[in-house]
Each structure stands twice: as C-alpha cells, then as structure tokens.
Amino acid sequence: MTNRHLCGVVAIVLTATTLAPPTFAQSTPVQADEAVAIDELRYARSLSNAFERAAVQIEPSVVHITSKSRVQSVRRDIFGRRHIGPEQLRPTGLGSGVIADPAGLILTNNHVVKDADILVVKLFDGRELEATIVGTDPQRDLAVLQIQADRLTAATFGDSHELRVGEWVLAVGSPFGFDNTVTAGIISATGRRGIGLVSERFKDYENFIQTDAAINPGNSGGPLINLEGEVVGINTAIASKTGGAMGIGFSIPSNMAQTVMKALVEDGRVGRGWLGITLEQLTPDILKQYKLDQSQTGVLVSAITPDSPAQASGLQPADVILAIGERPTTSPGELITAIETTPPGFTAPVRILRDGMLQTVLVTIGNRNEQISEFFGGIEDANLGATIATIDDRARRELGYQNADIQGVLVTDLAPDSPLAKAGLEPEDIIYGVAGNAVDSVETLQDYMGRVDLRQGVRLQVIRGTRKGYVIVRK
C-alpha cells in the first residue's frame, strides 16, 4: 500500500513540472491529498475514540464466569478393582455476564450456568465471588445470578428496538477465557428467527441480533453495546464450521433480556405472553380479497380463540394488525415474538386496520403457561413439582400432533424450583419414557418415578415440538 502511494506522488510531481507554477491562493495536488489524508485520519481517530469511550464505560460491568461441577475420580488397581476417590470440584465451563443492577444481579446465558454445581464470578477489579442462581429461562437462553458485593458498577441498557442495520457495536466478554476482550463490528441484521439456536420448537419465536463483531466461545452471556456504551444485546451464539468466529454472531436483544430478568427476579419464572389469535401472512391474493392496497404491510387475524385475551380486547377476524406497542409487525413470526416476549398482564396498544379505518385496541396479554394448565388440567405431583396430564386426542390436536401416534404425559405447569424445571423441562413437553420404560399415562409415570432415587438421578425421555431427547432429573 505504501509503494502505491509513493508512486502516485512521483507521477503527480513529474506532471506538475510541465505546468505553470501555481498561484499563492492555489493548493498543489500533493497538498490536497495531504488535506484529505488528515481529514480521514481525524475521522478514524474520532471513531477509535468512540470505541475507547464505550469500552471504558462497559468494562467495569462485565464479569467472567467459571462453572464448576462435582466429580469423583475412579481408578483401578492392578487387580482390576474400582476405587472411587473423594469428590472434587472441577471447572467445566467458561462464560461472561454483565452486572445489571448494583445490588449484585448479573445477566448471562442459561447455557453458561446450566448443570453447574458452583459458579464463580470474577469482577473487573479482580475479586472472585461465588454466585447463586436467581432464575433461568431455557427457552430464551437467559439466566440471572446474584452476588454479594459492594462497589459494583451496573451497566446502562439501551433500547434494542432502535438498532439499525449498519450501526457500529462492540462485543465484550471473555472469549477462550481471556478476560475483558473487546471486538468491534456492525449490526448485520435484526429479528433473525427460524435458526433453532436455542430450541427447534421455538425457532419461529426467535428474535436475534446478528453482528459481525467477533464472538467466540466464552463470549456467551457478555454484552453487545452501542457506541454510547449501552447494552443492546446479550451475546449468545455463533454460526461456525470451525468453532471460532466467522463474522456471524447472534445476540439476544436487550429489551427482551430486561423483560426476562424482571420476571425471574420477581416471580422466579417467565410466563409466555398469549393473545389467542390465528394469524396469516398478507399475500397479494389476501390483499385483493379484502380490497387492500398491494403495498399494505401487517398481519391478518384469521381466527379468534373463544374466551381469550384477544376476544376480550375486541379484536376481530379480518383485522390487520400493524403494530403492537411501538413494534411494527410484518409477519406472523414477528408478531408471535412480540406477544411471547411481552410480560403477561401487561396492557399494550395494538394498532389495526379494520374496514379500511385505522384504530387502536388495548389488549391485556395473557399467560400461555396458565392457559395450557387451565385448558388441559392435570394432576399436581408434589414429588415432581409439576402438574401433569395423560395426553389424549384433544391435546394432540391442540398441540399439533394429530398426525402422530404419540403416547405419554403432558407437562402443563411447573414450579420454578422443581426437579423437572431444574432439569430444563417446560410446559407443553411430553414425557414418554422413564429410564427406557414406556410411559403412556400419569399413573405409569408416577409408578416409575416412585421406584427411583432422585438423588441418584433418572433419565426421562421427552418430546418437545418435533424433536425427541432426554433430560436427567435429580434432587
């Protein structure tokens, strides 16, 4: 690059010798180039200064998290006999977090703290403290921790709804265990969904910020900040074939993270918002059918569930929802995300188009978890800390399993501190096996669970959406 620049200067000077000398008021091409270079350098330095100010502001609020698990060493002697050694604590994971409240509340990812027996938080000033889990939300991969310490600096949160593609951001955390690492990039996209990064079942509800700021293993749970030093996202995942950064990272929007944190702190759990509406994407045929302009955006309400929050609010079939709160909606997935991430009980204005007229309807968001529990009922099992029901034809139909011959027990409600909740189960999960034994009713599940020692743990086979897997439940 230097050689090309020097060659250009020489060519200009040689050409200039064949021309008349410049007057006093004129500037030479070399002087003009230097002026441009000075302006460019001044701009680069101003951007560099902005990065520096943002990093300095956020760094005292960023923490390094080490998860530790209890393990027992096992060895064999020369005769082949097994000898179990004493229980030991071993580091099993690294992550990041951000201090969200000076009282010691830390926001991070659920996958950073999952399965940890002990969590150690290292502060910017070098102090190391043990943290307790206030609550987790596996569906959105968020968790809130608590530490007891003074002189804590809480981060300032920005409005993630205001983010724009192309905006500069910084990702802060502890990639590969290197504390206080800052990388820069831009917002590549907002509202990324359908990826299945956290849960295949809820991939249509995802709402990730995509950035090309380098995010690597260990960055999880750290903040994504704007140039004002405000937290606009929580770094969560990367799309990579090598395990390292490839310019595609994903963060949870700060507005969603704050909503989840508030619910976890106040209730120990996060309810899912619910309206009770069936939605359709506006297509040219639908626009023509309802005599709407072909450029019209929004989401069509095709049906209303009886006795739902939508019906109580006065929403009607054929309404076109344009926005909920301040969030415009252009697709069913986008609206579902807005509803699910709105705290139950919150009253939100919904802007609609009805019979060609703009209207605003106030709707009070319901609780999807409570709706499932009321709709399907079930038996409260104190041992599991859950309400469970034998899955029947109605449950299969309502949950979209009508074409599958599924047997099992439906989880309709969970206590936040129950063994099932701690194992990662959620309402609407279906338990179809215990330690390899088929489960086809509540009675069968209770019988099997009554025989096992939960202190040792037991494997439950679970269906979630279109996927099957298992969890280990223990007390």
N, C-alpha and C positions, 0 to 999 in steps of 0.2 A: 504494500500500500504506500509506503514511504517513497519507493522508487518511482512509482507512477506519479506521485505528487511532484517530485523534483523534476521529472522530465517535462511535466506540464509547465512548470515555471520557466524552464530554459526556453521552451518553444515560444512562450509569450514574450520573453525579453528579446529574443532574436527578431521576432516580428516587429516589436516596438521600435527597434533601431532604424527601421526604414521609414518611419512616420515622422511627422513634425513633432517637436518637443511639446509636451502638454503644457497648458497654461497653468497659472498658480491655482486657479479655482478648481481645476480638474483633478481627479484621482486616477492613478495608474491602475491597470488590471490587477497588478500584484497587491496594491493597497486595498482594492475592492475585495479580492479573495481573502485578505487578512481580516477585513472587517466582518465578512461573512463567517469566517472561522471563529472569530472572537464571539460573535453572537451565538453561534452553535455551541461553543464551549460554555458560554454563560447559561444557555438553556439546559445543557447536560448537567452542569453543576447545580442548577436550581432543582432539577428532578432528583439528582443524587441527594441533595439536602432534604428534599421532601421524604425520600426513603429513610434517611437517617433519623429525621424527627419522629416519623411514625414508629420506627423500630425502637427508639429510645423510650417512647411513651408506653409501648406494649410490653417490653421485655420484663419489667418487674412483676407483671401479672401472669406470666407464662410459667408453668411448672413442668417438671419431669416426673413421670410416674413409673415406678417399678412394681410389678406384681410378683408376689411370691406364693408358692404353693408348698404344702406339707407333703414330703415324700419320705419313704422308708427305703433304705438301701438293703438289697438282698444279695447274698453271696453264697457260694457253695464250697464246702471243704473238699479235701482230697477224696473223700468217700462219696461225694455227690450229695451230701445232706445240705438242705437250705438253712441259712441262718439270716434272720431278719434283724437288721440293725436298728438303732434308735431313729425316731422321727426327726427329720431335718427340714429346714426351710431353704428352698432354692428359688432363685429368680426364674420366672417363667415367661416374662413379657415386659416390653418397654412401650411407653406411650407418652403423650403430652396432655396437658389440660390448661385451662385458663381460669384464674380467680374471678368469679362473677359477683362476689359480694364480700365486703371487708370482714363480715362475720365468719369467713372461712369456707364459704361454699365454692366448690370447684366444678366446672362443667367439662365433661370429657365424653368419649365414646363408650358405649356399653361393651364393645368387644375388647376394649383396653382393660376393663376390670372384671370381665366375665371369668368365672372359675377361680378367681384369686382368693387365697386364704388371708393374705395380708397385703395391704397396699402402702407403699412408702412414697411420699411426695417430697421432692427436692425443690426448694424455693430458689429464686434468683439470687438471694444473698447467701446461699449455701446451706441453710438449715434443712434438716431432714426430719419429717414428721410422719407418724402413722395416720392414715385416713380411714374413715368409716364410710360406708355406702349409705347415702340418704335414700336413693331410689334409682331404678333403672327403667328404661323404655326400650326393650329389644326391637320393637317394630321400627323405631326411628333411629336406633343405634345411638342412644344418648344415655348418659348417667350423670348423677350429681353426687359428689363426695363432700365430706366435711372434715376440716382440720381445726385443731385448737391452737391458735397462734395470734400474736399481736403484730402490729406494724405490717399489715397486709395491704397491698395495692390492688384494688379491684379495677378490672378493665371497663372501658366505656363501650357500650354496644350501639352500633349504628342500625339504620333501617335497611334491611336487606331487600325490601321492595323497591328501593331507589337505585339498586345496582343496574348498570348498563353494560352491554357487551362492549369490550374495548377498554374498560376502566382499569387503571392500574391497581393491583392488590399485592400484598405480601403474605406469604405463608410462614408461620413461626412455630417452632417446636423443637423436638429432639430426634431428628432422623438418625437411625442406626445408633442411638444413644448419645449423639453429640449435642449437648445442651445449647440452648439459645441460638439456634440456627435460623437465619432469615433468608428467604428466597423471594424473588420478585417475578411478576408476570402480569397477565391481564385476565379479565373475565372473558372466557371463551364462549360461554352460553349460560343461560339461566333456565330454571324449570326443567332440567333434564329428568326424564322419567322413563319407565319401561326397561331399565337396565338390570334390575334384580340384584343390586349390590348387597343389600341387606336381607331382603326376603323376596323370593319369587312370587309369593302370594300377593304381596303389597306393592309390587313393582309399578302398578298403574298409579299408585298414590305418591310415588317418589317425587321429590322436588329439589334436586341437587343443583348447586352452582358448579359449573365446570370452569376450571382455570388451567393455564399452562405454567403457573408458578410451581416450581419443583416440589412435589410431595413424595416422600419416601417412607418406608416402614419406620415407625417411631414418631412420625408427624401426627399420627391419629390422635384426635382429641385436642390438638392445638388450634389456635385461632387463625382465621383468614381475616386480614384487616385492610381497610382502605387507607388512603394517604393521610387521612386525619388521625390515624391510629385507632380507629373504632373497629370493634369486632363485627364483621358482616357475615361470618360463617365459621363452622367448626369442621376442620379438616377430617375427612372420614376414609376415603379410599382412593386408589389409583387404578387406572386401566393399563395393564402392563403385561408383556410376554416374558419379561426378564426378572420381574420383582422390583425393578427400580423405576424411577420417574421417566416417562416418555412424553411429557407435555400434556397429559390428560389426567387431571386430578379432580376429585369431587368433594364438595363441602356442603354441610347442612346449613341452610340459611339461618341467620341469627334470630330472626323473628320467630321461626319455628322452635329453635333451641330455647329461647327465653320462655315461650309458652309451655314447653315440656318441663323446664326446670321449675317454673312456678307450680305446676300441678304436682310434681314429685315432692317438692318441699311441703306443700300444703296438705296433700292427700296421700302421698306415698305411691301414687299410681297415676297413669294418664288415661283419661277417658277419651274415646274416639268420638268426634263430632258426627251427628247424624241428622238428616232432614227428612228422609223418606220420599225421595223422588226418583223417577226413572228418567234418564237423560238420553238425548240423541244429538249427534253432531249435525250442525246445519249443512246441508248439501244443496246444490243447485235445484234439485227436484223439490226438496222441502221448502226452500225459499219461494219457489214458484207456486207451490201448493198453498202456502199461507200468504201469498201476494206480498212478499217482502223483496226489498231491493237485493240484487245479486251480490252486492258488496257488504251486506249486513253480516256482522260477526256476533257471536254469542252461542248459547247452548239451549236447545229446545227441551222443554219439560213435556215428556210424552205420557207420564202417568204419575199419580199421587197415591202414596200408601195411606189407607184409612187410619185415623187417629194418630197421625204423625205430626211432627212439628211443622212440616210443610203445609199440611191441611189446616192446622190451627192458625197459621200466618195468613191464610187466604191465597196462597199460590194456587194456580190452576193449570191443568193440561193446556198446551199450546202457548203458554207463556214462554218468552225468550229471555233467559237470564243473561244480562250484560255484564254484571259485576256483583261481587259480594264484598261488602265493606268498600275498601279502596282498590280491590283487586279485580281488574277486568278478566273476564273468562272467555276463552275462545275454543275450548274443547271440554268434553265431559271429564277427562282425566284431570285437567287443571281445576275444574270446579270441585271435583271429589277431594282433591288435595286441600283446597281451601276449606272445605267443610270439615274434613277429618282433623285438620290441624287447628281448628277453632275450638277453644275450650267449651265443653258442654255447659249450658246455662247462659252463655254469652249471647246478647241480642245484637244482631248485625243487620244493617240495612242492605237489602238486595234490590238492585236496580233492574227493572224488567221492561220489556216491550210487550204490551197487551193490546190487541186490536189496533195496532199502529200508533198507540199512545205510550209515552214514557211514563213510568210510575216507579215509586219506591215502596217496597213492602218490608216491614220489620219482622224478622224471624228470630225465634229463640232456639238456638242449637240444642238438639237432644243428645243423649249419650248412647252411642251404639252398643257399648258393653251392657248397659242396663236394658236396652231394647232386646238384645239377644237373650238375656236372662229372663226377662218377662215373657218373651214370645215362646221360648222353648221350655221354661220352667226348669225342673230338675230337683235333685236331692242334694241337700247340703251334707258334705262329708267332712267332719271336723278333723279327721286324721290327715286328709289331703289338703284341707283349707280351700276347698273348691265346691262349686255347685255343678253337678254332672247329670246328664240325661242320656238314656239309650237313644241312639239315632234311629229315626223312623222315616217313613216316606215323605212326610211333610218337611222334616229337617233336610233330607236330601234335596228336595225340590227348592226350598228357600235358599240353600247354600250352594246350589248349582251342581249337585251330584246326582241328578235324576237319571243320568245315563251310565252311572257306575254302581256296581253292586258292592256298596260299602257297608260293612258292619263295624260297630264299635260304640264308643261312649263319647258324647259331645261335651266339651267343657264350656259351660255357659257363664260362669263367673269364677273369679279367683281373688283370694285375699292377697294383698301385696307381699306379705311376708310368708306365704305358704310354701311348702316344699315344691309344689308344681310351678308356682311363679318363679321361685329361685332357680328352677331348672330351665326356665325360659319358655314355658308353655303360656299360651294366650287364649282368651275366649275365642271360640269357634274352632279350636284344634280338636281333632278326633283321635282318641286313644284306641288303638285296635289290637294291642298286644302288650303283655307283661312278661318280660324275660323269655320271649319266644312263645308264650302261650296265648292263643287267640282270645280276644275279648269281644263279646257280642252284646253285653248288657251291663247295666250298672251293678247288678248283683254279682256278675262274673268278675268285674274289676275289683269290687270290694273284697270278694273272696280271695283273689290272688294277693291283693295288697295287704290283707290281714295276715298272710303267711310269711311275708318278707320282713327283714330287719332293715328299716330305712337308714339306720346308722351305717350300714354297710353299702347302701345304695342299691337301686334296682333299675334296670333298663326298661323304659316304656317306648313302644313303637307308636309313632304319631303320624297322622296325615294333616298337612297344612296346605290348603289350596290344592294344587296339582302335584305336590311333592310329598314323598314319604321319607321319614327319617326316624331318629330315636333321640331320647334325652336320658340322662342319668338323674334319677330323683333320690335325694338323701336328706336326712335331717342333720 
